[in-house]
Amino acid sequence: MEKEGQVFALCVENKDCEDLEKRKIYQLLPDKEAEKEGYLRVIDESGEDYLYPQSYFVLVHLPREAQEALRLAI
């Protein structure tokens, strides 16, 4: 996972996950232990962070301005 700035991921799957929307960008929180097990810690639609399979997301690299706009929109 990226070390600088915030990390975001595009949701491409949401099977059995009511708090994820396909084609939406989510903020990730660092969790090395979860990553080792194949999961990402995601701030979902509930506003809380939960673990979801890495296969549900594609990491995206956003310009600093876009990161700030997403952070302020929360």
C-alpha positions in Angstrom: 0.0 0.0 0.0 1.1 3.6 -0.7 3.0 5.2 2.2 2.5 8.9 1.3 -0.8 10.7 1.6 -4.1 8.9 1.8 -4.8 5.7 -0.1 -8.1 5.1 -2.0 -9.6 2.2 -3.7 -12.3 1.7 -6.3 -15.0 -0.8 -5.4 -15.4 -3.4 -8.2 -17.4 -6.1 -6.2 -19.8 -5.9 -3.2 -21.1 -9.5 -2.9 -23.0 -9.8 0.4 -21.8 -6.3 1.5 -24.6 -3.8 2.0 -22.2 -1.1 3.0 -20.2 -1.0 -0.3 -21.2 0.5 -3.6 -19.7 -0.7 -6.9 -17.9 2.0 -8.9 -17.4 4.2 -5.7 -14.0 5.3 -4.3 -13.3 4.5 -0.7 -10.6 5.6 1.7 -8.4 2.9 3.0 -6.7 2.8 6.4 -3.3 1.1 6.9 -3.6 -2.4 8.4 -0.5 -4.6 7.5 -1.9 -7.6 9.3 -5.2 -7.5 7.4 -3.3 -7.1 4.1 -1.2 -10.3 4.9 -4.5 -12.1 5.1 -5.9 -10.7 1.9 -8.1 -7.9 3.3 -8.2 -4.1 3.2 -9.5 -1.9 6.0 -12.0 0.4 4.3 -14.2 3.2 5.6 -17.5 2.1 4.1 -21.0 3.7 3.7 -21.6 3.3 7.5 -18.7 5.7 8.1 -16.9 3.0 10.1 -13.9 1.0 9.0 -14.2 -2.7 8.3 -12.2 -5.4 6.6 -13.2 -6.4 3.1 -11.5 -8.8 0.6 -8.8 -7.1 -1.4 -10.4 -8.6 -4.5 -13.3 -6.3 -4.1 -11.1 -3.2 -4.8 -8.6 -1.7 -7.3 -6.2 0.7 -5.7 -6.3 4.2 -7.3 -3.7 6.9 -7.2 -5.3 10.3 -6.9 -3.8 13.8 -7.2 -3.4 15.6 -3.9 -6.3 17.9 -4.8 -8.6 15.0 -5.3 -7.6 13.4 -2.1 -8.3 16.6 -0.2 -11.7 17.0 -1.9 -12.7 13.5 -0.9 -11.5 13.9 2.6 -13.6 17.1 3.0 -16.6 15.5 1.5 -16.8 12.9 4.3 
